[in-house]
Amino acid sequence: MKIAIVGATGLVGRNIIKLCEKNFNEEVEYNLFASKSSEGKKITINNREFFVKELKKENIEEYDISLFSAGGERSKEHAKDFVKNGSFVIDNSSVFRMNEDVPLVVYGINENEISSDSKLISNPNCTTMGLVMALKPLHDQYTLMSMTPVAYQAVSGSGSEALQSLNNETLISDELDSDYEDTYYPKPIARNVIPLAGSLTDNGYSDEEMKFVHESRKILAIPNLIVEPSNARVGVRTGHGTFCSAVFENEIDVEECSKLLSDFEGVEVWNDSLPTPLDVEGKNEVLVSRLRQGLSSKNILNFWVVSDNLLKGAALNAVQIAKFLEKL
Ligand SMILES: NC(=O)c1ccc[n+]([C@@H]2O[C@H](COP(=O)([O-])OP(=O)(O)OC[C@H]3O[C@@H](n4cnc5c(N)ncnc54)[C@H](OP(=O)(O)O)[C@@H]3O)[C@@H](O)[C@H]2O)c1
């Protein structure tokens, strides 16, 4: 089998490589792509050496599965050429997510929407993915009607450059103040919370907030789901956390919610300790905690969910889809 990894030198790409090593047999031939500046870099996979190629039309061959995490512009320009050459493409960018003919897949929720004709498959937004993993078993039981998610997004969600900025700002230590300008975000992120994640759109919500709205509706197949999102960027390295207030058509039972969540593959409920981004870093599972019935209605569940944005939020879900495709 031939697998292409586009964006192989990035935060997501490197996690994809580690997961492929664990999940595919050692005979797989890997084709690694990145920008011109990474051309010729050597990456060892299963004790074999592979060299990074520049992503350009002339270098694209026939692959079985291609995993894209090199930013939206690269997906827009090249994903369809990979498909034309016979490959399935699993894309981590937001470019194709809302296209009607492109499945938006969270493995464990809706992978059955994939058929052998689904040549292009989108991996959802990292914050949305963690949240819907918790919502799915609750929706199946009580029918989700509306939700108010408040997200605390980690810096690695913005890629290597943002992480480098966090590291630099952390080294400045006590000297860092809000006027410091050599930053990836409009304000320093070390020791800080910026009450906006992503870019503002015309309606005053950020693109990250609007992904909660559109992508949750598509993944959970609830076209009229009401979503009132607020997303902040926090000085955390990895692990997006979300407090969510979810309103259901039916009265919820907190103990039953806890059991439904614990029984759902890929979710862990922590009752005796509080799951934080540091707890979830490097973990495949989505962690849920602080389940409480609403104060104003018995149909509301308030809870906390945290997941590794580079794993279930990106690389792990992409590789789970790739394994699913291998068996199609
Ligand atoms: N980080 C997350 O939590 C997360 C979650 C879900 C989805 N995503 C999506 O995944 C993608 C990558 O994210 P990341 O965090 O891995 O970013 P990153 O660490 O900045 O890595 C970017 C990757 O894209 C490659 N690249 C950049 N410009 C290129 C070009 N002109 N041609 C070919 N390759 C190019 C880079 O190659 P060089 O090393 O050669 O520059 C690198 O391999 C983005 O679309 C992002 O939205 C990220």
Ligand as a Chemical Component Dictionary entry (heavy atoms), coordinates in Angstrom:
data_LIG
# 
_chem_comp.id                   LIG 
_chem_comp.type                 NON-POLYMER 
_chem_comp.pdbx_formal_charge   0 
_chem_comp.three_letter_code    LIG 
# 
loop_
_chem_comp_atom.comp_id 
_chem_comp_atom.atom_id 
_chem_comp_atom.alt_atom_id 
_chem_comp_atom.type_symbol 
_chem_comp_atom.charge 
_chem_comp_atom.model_Cartn_x 
_chem_comp_atom.model_Cartn_y 
_chem_comp_atom.model_Cartn_z 
_chem_comp_atom.pdbx_ordinal 
LIG N1  N1  N 0  -2.839 21.905 14.912 1  
LIG C1  C1  C 0  -4.055 21.426 15.092 2  
LIG O1  O1  O 0  -4.506 21.152 16.217 3  
LIG C2  C2  C 0  -4.933 21.148 13.911 4  
LIG C3  C3  C 0  -6.122 20.498 14.126 5  
LIG C4  C4  C 0  -6.971 20.241 13.054 6  
LIG C5  C5  C 0  -6.594 20.649 11.800 7  
LIG N2  N2  N 1  -5.425 21.307 11.615 8  
LIG C6  C6  C 0  -5.078 21.704 10.242 9  
LIG O2  O2  O 0  -3.947 20.970 9.797  10 
LIG C7  C7  C 0  -3.129 21.771 8.979  11 
LIG C8  C8  C 0  -1.703 21.804 9.492  12 
LIG O3  O3  O 0  -1.669 22.183 10.831 13 
LIG P1  P1  P 0  -0.339 22.060 11.708 14 
LIG O4  O4  O 0  -0.754 22.419 13.064 15 
LIG O5  O5  O -1 0.352  20.753 11.473 16 
LIG O6  O6  O 0  0.564  23.251 11.074 17 
LIG P2  P2  P 0  2.157  23.401 11.058 18 
LIG O7  O7  O 0  2.798  22.764 12.226 19 
LIG O8  O8  O 0  2.398  24.860 10.832 20 
LIG O9  O9  O 0  2.604  22.574 9.750  21 
LIG C9  C9  C 0  2.283  23.010 8.457  22 
LIG C10 C10 C 0  2.714  21.960 7.446  23 
LIG O10 O10 O 0  2.323  22.417 6.153  24 
LIG C11 C11 C 0  3.474  22.455 5.310  25 
LIG N3  N3  N 0  3.400  23.573 4.356  26 
LIG C12 C12 C 0  3.314  24.885 4.615  27 
LIG N4  N4  N 0  3.345  25.601 3.470  28 
LIG C13 C13 C 0  3.465  24.703 2.451  29 
LIG C14 C14 C 0  3.552  24.808 1.034  30 
LIG N5  N5  N 0  3.535  25.987 0.415  31 
LIG N6  N6  N 0  3.674  23.668 0.331  32 
LIG C15 C15 C 0  3.706  22.467 0.940  33 
LIG N7  N7  N 0  3.626  22.299 2.276  34 
LIG C16 C16 C 0  3.501  23.404 3.022  35 
LIG C17 C17 C 0  4.639  22.687 6.261  36 
LIG O11 O11 O 0  5.848  22.323 5.622  37 
LIG P3  P3  P 0  7.252  23.031 6.029  38 
LIG O12 O12 O 0  7.665  22.403 7.333  39 
LIG O13 O13 O 0  8.136  22.669 4.901  40 
LIG O14 O14 O 0  6.974  24.488 6.166  41 
LIG C18 C18 C 0  4.225  21.746 7.400  42 
LIG O15 O15 O 0  4.510  20.417 7.058  43 
LIG C19 C19 C 0  -3.837 23.124 8.891  44 
LIG O16 O16 O 0  -4.687 23.092 7.761  45 
LIG C20 C20 C 0  -4.664 23.164 10.127 46 
LIG O17 O17 O 0  -5.786 24.000 10.022 47 
LIG C21 C21 C 0  -4.571 21.552 12.629 48 
# 
loop_
_chem_comp_bond.comp_id 
_chem_comp_bond.atom_id_1 
_chem_comp_bond.atom_id_2 
_chem_comp_bond.value_order 
_chem_comp_bond.pdbx_ordinal 
LIG N1  C1  SING 1  
LIG C1  O1  DOUB 2  
LIG C1  C2  SING 3  
LIG C2  C3  SING 4  
LIG C2  C21 DOUB 5  
LIG C3  C4  DOUB 6  
LIG C4  C5  SING 7  
LIG C5  N2  DOUB 8  
LIG N2  C6  SING 9  
LIG N2  C21 SING 10 
LIG C6  O2  SING 11 
LIG C6  C20 SING 12 
LIG O2  C7  SING 13 
LIG C7  C8  SING 14 
LIG C7  C19 SING 15 
LIG C8  O3  SING 16 
LIG O3  P1  SING 17 
LIG P1  O4  DOUB 18 
LIG P1  O5  SING 19 
LIG P1  O6  SING 20 
LIG O6  P2  SING 21 
LIG P2  O7  DOUB 22 
LIG P2  O8  SING 23 
LIG P2  O9  SING 24 
LIG O9  C9  SING 25 
LIG C9  C10 SING 26 
LIG C10 O10 SING 27 
LIG C10 C18 SING 28 
LIG O10 C11 SING 29 
LIG C11 N3  SING 30 
LIG C11 C17 SING 31 
LIG N3  C12 SING 32 
LIG N3  C16 SING 33 
LIG C12 N4  DOUB 34 
LIG N4  C13 SING 35 
LIG C13 C14 SING 36 
LIG C13 C16 DOUB 37 
LIG C14 N5  SING 38 
LIG C14 N6  DOUB 39 
LIG N6  C15 SING 40 
LIG C15 N7  DOUB 41 
LIG N7  C16 SING 42 
LIG C17 O11 SING 43 
LIG C17 C18 SING 44 
LIG O11 P3  SING 45 
LIG P3  O12 DOUB 46 
LIG P3  O13 SING 47 
LIG P3  O14 SING 48 
LIG C18 O15 SING 49 
LIG C19 O16 SING 50 
LIG C19 C20 SING 51 
LIG C20 O17 SING 52 
# 
